[in-house]
Every structure is written in structure tokens, then in C-alpha cells.
């Protein structure tokens, strides 16, 4: 039994694996929320979910098509119907001709309304997860600008409503850890941005789920002596926030990771544990010498993240074991992160990687380089590192090191890029890093850190 | 005045509140069944089916194969056959083979994957080269020509030649294909997300072996069309109708996004070979084009699409000697279909490539070469022997070059590039001249039905469909204008074959031109009756304005007049009709007047290109576009902006890729990327040209749906300019993905 609030009304649902979109459309007849792609890419199904985070009510725009009801326990969902038609975002969208066919519009309204609560001004980022095929976005961005200064309308007292819900599902980490040892066949659900597609696209129906999003012990970002520990259940939206002052290029890459809706659902643990060779966070984390804590029952072990990835689709994770947290050792910011994709925003990378290179007195003293999209797993470029360390930080060294990528990587060709393209790119990105560290001119067209 | 006003889209408030209803949003009766197709996994094979597992699956009511269909198994928009369910042989990966009827959408989809198929595979023809080598064609090659292209080419002082691939494009309407059917005492009512309700009516009637009058088709709105709902909705509507009558239960079908991308047709991809001869000033003396058009497995609308590409091989330029050949190739891929521009943009990319090559060969600014070749205001002949009578390219481009500071920015960009080794900028101005009318002349007709109720409210129906373009708003403005009412007094209801019969598709940008005129005709008929009635009763001519009617000294509200007219037994309902004048076109010889007029425009785009990665951005785009006297400037600007972004997407990041076996590799939004909010120019300035249509169109406006799509070409050519600045090879294909651009700069 899942209990949550929908448009101010208490809901109870039996099927925890039903998508939130199917629930609102089929069970509740709320057809304002649309199914555009059924895979979290278009945003037509965007709804707002509010929950208590560190004692504060936080509103987040999410894709309801790949959210499972089990994740909604104790949360408050708002669909477009509840905005009433006279919300400032709705009025601005009409006035600025922000809808044409109108199908993406409810999702866009919900994204803008959630951003409006937070007072966000980065409208193009807010909308990266909302595709519109008619307007070319210009009038929508005008509407977003027009509405930014207007007051946020008062909705129902969601915090009070949520207090009325008693807990269900896993809330205690130890309890879950013990259960998972006994139920290692269960599908672990963090944000469901991957699991959701198993249901909606592969049409598989796993027998057993474990929803982790109420286990607050997995959701901490802790600044410990010697580094930063991030719980596996921390949303990527929050990871981005934590990186802004620390590793700004990592934060900038996370700005382009998925979309607002995806980052509001997906967790850092999920992105790591799923083992994709093109997952965007592992390369930068490996370059930062991040370790991962794996837990089985009450036993914990800590390994370097790079050692977690054994081969394509295979990770060093035993039955009943799960990713509990990651630890990024304290270090100065010498990190460059590059994500190359066909489209800048909300696109799976052709390659994504991190260069963590320190130079002292003109000599390279540290080089940790890792890339996704270049091998069957996220992988370090050790030959390149070797070609750099101890060498003078100059163009000659870069040229030698560029050639060494061929020893580290044998990329494949697919619809995101040919092997030749990937190899040229990775070599050029080392040059970009060098130029960014040493040069004065701009060397990228988007997301350069000034 | 109700026309020439920036009235918001009539559905705007319903869009933003979520109340606007699309096919999948209608409450369905409880016994509704849901349908899904079982799809081919092979691109060319004979097959036999074992559907036991499908029939046994949860929620399945029945499963139909081609032999189970009651009458015709055909969903083709032309007389050329296109079976809805494959019969013995499949021709592409994604072709529907069987139809699952189940108790829910999800159960239908699940069951559809359980078919056991025994394939006997044949060699597929996937590429243009494979189809050419095998002689796999739809009809013979078509040639249009004027003058003597070969002789003039040989005699020209300078020559260039080349070849270019131009990719296709997925429509990515946000609302996937959808339809439902309700059985009605042996007849059927269909609600479909379609640009062409009449064709749905015809295909459904043929599939049921019933007269057209037994089928009523309704379309309130589409969640985007872009040509993708001109013929591609037929299979869903026919399936629903067949099942609805077979089971006497409502039936609904919608494609999941990934199924939609695999099953339905897309924009045609082209290879264009070209040779051109020109003078030292860049003036073209002769051009020879050869278009290779990949049509996919079925004919669909490929002939008129390929024709329109030929008809736009000149764009805005006078080609005194020209020869255009077109090969329409049959391949084992999705059947390419209508997509905004309908071949025109591909033809235009061809000639713009020629212009750029000429400029590069002569070391001239491409804008100078363009200006040297524009059609004269009147008198020049197109390669299809139509006299151009309305060319405004010279003045329009001069104005845009001025307002966008083209010349000054040329200098600034050269300076920027000289001091920026990694980031290079590029600039390009590209014009468009787009022919308006269906090239199949009989389609240029439209009807409307207008009722004035006794309270003075007006209900209007026309044959066009609303897909977001604001057609209903524009047509309502026309009705309001005729009656001197505010637009809120006019209600447009769903397009309905029961109200306006024998309609053409809402396509070819023709919606407002055709239906606006038909509506005006109907309104004027009613108005004439009111005028006559008023003259008889009060003496004097009735003037309609601001909801009031003035007859001599006598003044009354429109509603009062209407009520009086009703009491006097005056008919307050009328049909209207319009057919486009002056058209005379022979598509076989390639001679005549296929278009009533041309719509013009131009765009200047500036881009920035990273020479290390091929990544790029559009910094600024300025567009000046000709819509004649705008019926609704806000809606027109919306069309221009949206079309530009869609066109730029087509030529940059939107890449369709097929594997060697014909499998579409980019069959989901995870792999096929349409532009998102951050991809649009930092600065996008759109202005409308100030000038009336010379032809007597609806309030002298011009069609706007397709022509501005071509403005995206300015981005492609600006990228070329940047690649040139980087010393790269400018002969790259489209779409110009970051990969293509980076590889072009490796030379």
C-alpha cells in the first residue's frame, strides 16, 4: 500500500510498480498530464512532487512516466489541473503565445511553475527536459522571463497534509540492508530513471522491488576529514549543488546531465551502480580518485570506483550487496570535465571524461584521467597519465600524451559517434584542457568556466 | 478589425490548463478495447506466423492477420497499394504484421511482442546505392528542363560540380499517432489525430466495404503534425474501425513513441549531384541537378514530394538553363512521407550548396553571388516554365542585410577569427522562395459550413485541421471580420467529415488560404441575406462593425439583427467553397503554373564552432519573412520561429541512422535529438515583410506553414563558413553534426 497526496487529496494505491503517469491518467482521469515518449526524454508528463528534505518542503519537477508509485510514498504530487488555469505561468504562456499544438504545454507549465517556486532564472536549463516541436521555444522563454518577478501563488498546505501520512516501506538503512541480503533478486529503485524504462519499454515486470528513496541515511552529503562523502541516494540535483563551489567543471557537466526532471529523480548511487559505459558521473569521479563503499548486511568494504567496473555490464558487487556511499578525497580543484554529445542538453554522451591534472613549477605532478564512452566500462587512461606525469607542462608533452590514448582506448562506433571521431575527440580534449589551463582565449562554445 | 490582429491561439487557455483534449484523453466507454501491431524484425523476408503465444497472453481478446480483414487491406494515400498488415512478405523492420486486440494498451503492447515468426530472409536494399544498382524504383526517372543545360554548361567560363547527402527527419510530433472508433449501428465514427480526415474516411470505408457516408471522421486537434499525420494515421484509424465493427465495441489505438518512430515514415533523405556553369561575377548560366530520393518500401506521397524538390531546385534564383532529374528509389526502410516543406527544403539545400561552391571558387562573398542571381521582380521563367510575377528577393534581402548589419559583422567575424585559433565564427544569409499550392491541382479546393444562431453567436466548420498552427483562430478571425464581430463571437468546432465533405489534407501550407476563403464565402452568403433583409426592412445599406449593425439611421446589435432575420424566416446557415484560380500544371512534362504565388523570406545566422570538438552554437539569427498582409502577426511569427528551429535541427543535430540490415538505430528520443530550449540562438529577431500578396488571397495574406522552415539552411551555411575559416573541407553532408564538422576539419 502506497500513501501519497495528489492535488491536495490523500491517495492510496496497491500497485507500487504502476507508473505515476498511468495512475493519474487511467486511475484518476487527470488527462492534462500527457504521455509523449514514455521514457523520460520529452517532459510532456512533467508533474510537481513535494516532499520534506532536511525539514524543508521542496518542490521538484519530475517525469511521471518513469516514476513508480512506490516512490511516491509520503510525497505530495501536483498535476496541471491543480494550478487552476490562472497561475501566473499559465497566464504568461497564453499571453506570450507559448503554446501551439499544446501537447507539451502542461509539462512545460509544470516545469516553469516548479522553477517559479524556487525563483530560478536559468530558464533554458529549467526547460532542457521539456521538448517542444512547434514553437522553437522563443515564446516559452519569453513567458518564463515575464513570470519570474511575479509572486508564487499559495497552494494547499502540503507540509500539513504530509504529516498525516504514516511511514511505509523502507526508512531504516540497517533494516533494508538485512532484507536485501535475504532478497538479493529484488530490483533496487533509487530514482527509477533506468528501472522505469524496463517497465515502459522492455515491458518487463520484475517480481520484487525495493524503494530506497525514504532511507534518509542514504541521502547525506557529509564533509568529513579528508573529503566528502555522498550517500548513494542523493539526487543528482543535490550533487550538482555540492559540486558548484568545489569542482565547478563537474557541476557544469551535471548541469547538462539529463534534465531537471531526471536530476530530480536520479541518484548518484544509481548512476554508479548501473554500470553503464556511458554513465556521466563515474569518469569525473574516477579522476577525483573516488572510492565507493559497498555494503552487504552489516559488512562494508571500500574500493576505488575504477575497480568497481570489471567488464561490460559487470561490476564488483556481490549478491545482496549495494552501493552505500562514495567518498571524494579532499584535493585542490585541478579537474576539467568534458561531455560531448550530439545535443548539448539532455543527451547521452558520445564520450564524457575528466582530467585531473596538477602542475607544479611547470612539471606535471598528478594526472588522473578517465573517460566513459571509450571502452566497455568507464576507464582510466593510464598510458596518457604516464606520458604526462613528471613531464614539463607544454605542447610537446601534450602531443606525446595525445598519442598515448591509442594505448588506453579502442572505442567502438555507434549512433552516437564513430570510433575515429571518439579518438580524435579524446585527444583534442586533452589539448582543450591544456589550453584552458594555460591559454587566455575561450576554447569551448558552451559551458566554459570563466 | 478582427484580421491583422495578434489574437492568441483560441485553445491557449485550454492548452495551459490541461483541458485541451487529444485523442487519448477522451473518456472511453468501459468496454473499449485497445490495439497494438506486431512488428516485423526483418527488413526483407517472406514469413509465416505462429500467434499462439500472442492469443494466450493476458488480456488478449483476439489477434487479426491480413486474411481476417473484412475487405481491403490497404492504407495507401494513392492508388498504389500499401497493405496495412503484411501479407506473406515484409519490406521493412517495423512493418505491421498482425493486430492485437486486448483489454488495455499495456496488455496489447506486451502481447504484440510474443509472435513467433519464421522468416525466410532476402537481401534488403537499404541505401541509395543499393537501390540504384538493383534498379529498385517507383516509376522512371523524371526530368524537368529549360534552355539547353548541357550546351550552356560547356560554354560557361567557370564550372563546379559536386555531390551532397541530405538526411531525413523524424517528425517527433509530441502527440504520437492515435485514433479511436465507435460502432454506430453498423456505421462507424472515428476520432483521429490526422491532418486528413477525408482520407481516413475513405480508407476506413474501403476497409469495411461501405460507402463513404457510413463513416464519420472527427479531428478536434493534433498534438503536432508537420506532415507526419497526413497519411500515417490511416493504419490506426482503419484498425480501430475494423475491430469496432467486428466486436461491436469501441476500439482505441495509439503508438508508443518508439513504435511510432519505427513504424511511421519520415522526411525523405536525398543525394543531390550537381554541375554548374557560371560567369566571373557568379551569375549562373547553367545547372544540372540529379536528385536521388530514398522513398522507402511504399510509394506513399513520394512522387509529389520528389516533384516539389525539383520545383525548388531554383530557390530564389533565375536559372536560364537548367536540367533537373529525379530518381525515386524503393528501399527496405520506413516509407518516407510528407514533412513540412514536402521536398522543397531538400531541393533548396541543393541550389544553396551550388551558390556556396560558386562563391568559394570565385573568392566572393556568397551573398554577392546570391544577389547576382535573384529572379527579376517579374518576367523570368522558372525551370518549369512558370513566369515569376512577384519576386521581392532583391529588396527583401537588401533590407535584411541592412537590419542585421551583415556587412559590418562580416568584417567583425573576420577579425574575430584572425585572433581566435580554436573557436571560429561563421555567417550566412540564405533566402527562400517557396511555391504555394498543392501541385496536384485538384486538391486546391476547400469547403466551409457556417451557422449563425438566433442569439447572434456563430459556429464555424471548415475542412482544415488544427495541429497547433492556429488555423482555427485565423479562420475565426475571417468570419468575425465579415460579420463585424469580435473573434470571441465565433466558435470553431472539431473538423468533421459530416459537416464539410471531400476536403483536402491540411498540408502544403494551404490551410488558411483555402479554408479562410471558403469561410469568407459562406459568411458573405449569410451576410448578403442579412443585408438584403435589412435593406427591405429599414432601407439603406447595412454596415457591420464592432458587433453593431448600422442601417441608415437605424442602429442595432448584430444579435438583434439576426433575431429579427430569424423571425422573418431568413436562412442563417450557408456553405462556402473556394478553388484556387490560375493553376495549370502538367507534372509529366514539367511545364505550367503549379503555384498561385510564392512566399519569400531570408535569414542571417551567425554561428560559433569549436574546431577541437565540432561543437557549435547559433549566436544570432535575424529573419525577415513575407506573409503578405498578415492575418495574425503573433501566430505568423510563431510559425516562423518554430519552423526555423525545426529546420535548423534537421540540418544540424537531428540524425537518422539505419544499420546495414535496415534497422533504424535512432528510434527513440534517447538517440534522436530534436532541438531543446538551449539550442536556439542567443538572439533571435523575427520581422514580417511589409507588403501585400499580389494575388487575391484571403485578405491578401500568404501561407506560412512551410516556407520559414527553409530559414534553417542559413545555419548550415554559416557552419560551412566557419569550417572554411578553420581551413576545413566545406564539402560536408547534412545534418552537420559535431562529428561531421570535426571530421571536415581534419583535412
Interface residues (C-beta under 8 A of the other chain):
Chain A: X22 X29 X30 X31 X32 X33 X34 X35 X36 X37 X38 X39 X41 X42 X44 X79 X80 X81 X83 X84 X85 X89 X90 X91 X93 X94 X95 X97 X98 X99 X100 X101 X102 X103 X104 X105 X106 X109 X123 X124 X125 X127 X128 X130 X131 X132 X133 X134 X135 X136 X137 X138 X139 X140 X141 X201 X203 X340 X342 X343 X344 X345 X346 X347 X348 X350 X414 X415 X416 X417 X418 X420 X421 X424 X425 X428 X429 X431 X432 X435 X441 X442 X443 X444 X445 X446
Chain B: X6 X8 X9 X11 X12 X13 X14 X15 X16 X17 X18 X19 X20 X21 X22 X24 X25 X27 X106 X109 X110 X113 X171 X172 X173 X174 X175 X176 X221 X222 X223 X224 X225 X226 X256 X257 X258 X419 X420 X421 X422 X423 X467 X468 X469 X470 X608 X609 X610 X612 X613 X615 X616 X617 X634 X635 X637 X638 X641 X642 X643 X644 X645 X646 X653 X655 X657 X665 X666 X668 X669 X670 X671 X673 X674 X675 X676 X677 X678 X679 X680 X684 X737 X738 X739 X742 X743 X746
